Amino acid sequence: MTDDEINHKYAYHIALGSVFLADVLARYEKDKERSRKKHNVVNRKIEAVRTSFPKLNEGIKMDMPWQMLKEGLESKYVRSLMIDLAFSNPFAPSELKYKQKDFIAALHNLGNYLSWGESGVDRILKYKNSAMKAHRHIPWGKIATYGFVGAMIIGAGGWVIAPALGAYIGTAAGLSGAAAASHGLAILGGGSLAIGGYGMAGGMWIVTRAGVVTGLGTAGGAKLLLELGSARTQIEIIKLQVTYKEIITDEKKETGQSLDIREALEQRKMELDRNITEELEFNEKGSTRIKEMEAIKTALGSSIKWIKEQKEKMPQG
């Protein structure tokens, strides 16, 4: 399978997962008017999936497109899918409230549907809460419109440069530019940054060759973090922490992959240090750009510290 095919398939699966969550939340909604609007969003998302993935949708009933989640999604990739969806807002870019307990119940439904179980979902949510505590400096209320589960609602400049996978889906539907990104976001629920296929899901793009697959040309790791902005980058860093914890918990030891994550984060922080030094030659110390860079640097430092603490908790020998 080529890289493009892998990208396309993961985009399809995360789109289906987002539709699944939105449908469950719409069914849970007790307010009649809000329920009607949520079902409207579900129908729009289904139509977006239909037009974006015509070949993958052949032979299925589009009133329940998520049935294809059970087709072709290897069990080893379910973990990455669930991590990405745990950080999504299924209704974004629409702004519709939902309860945290209902979102968790929807994730449980999806976990059971994929034969992964509720325990796996609860484990991810536990790691997510632990990872968030390492970033107490982040003003979560300013980032998320309706609580942390909505944190993937568009941040500054998000429509154009942040949702790389959203743009990929939009392009597949024959659109370009902001229109492509908007179309993709309507499917993904705010634009999961699960860019570049399974191996780059769950925040892994931060420590891999992100610049190439996002369409941002030769942008290096630290440069791409800056392009995305501090709000989105902070969320993706926390997703990466959850992925790291899942890896070492599953393996009961630090693997080569988890070690690579730690080393790559250190590298991103050093790159960012150099960038800040350079930018201070062209910007005021208290400028918005410098503050954004400092915020990302702080988030990287907090993440590195948290990951080291997790390593120390692993059984020795």
Secondary structure as UniProt FT lines:
FT   HELIX           3..28
FT   HELIX           32..52
FT   TURN            54..59
FT   TURN            62..63
FT   HELIX           65..70
FT   HELIX           75..86
FT   TURN            90..93
FT   HELIX           100..113
FT   TURN            114..115
FT   HELIX           118..133
FT   TURN            134..137
FT   HELIX           140..143
FT   HELIX           148..150
FT   TURN            151..152
FT   TURN            156..157
FT   HELIX           158..161
FT   HELIX           164..172
FT   TURN            173..174
FT   HELIX           177..188
FT   TURN            195..196
FT   HELIX           198..200
FT   TURN            201..203
FT   HELIX           204..207
FT   TURN            208..209
FT   HELIX           210..213
FT   TURN            214..215
FT   TURN            217..218
FT   HELIX           221..228
FT   HELIX           230..251
FT   HELIX           256..279
FT   TURN            280..282
FT   TURN            285..286
FT   HELIX           288..313
//
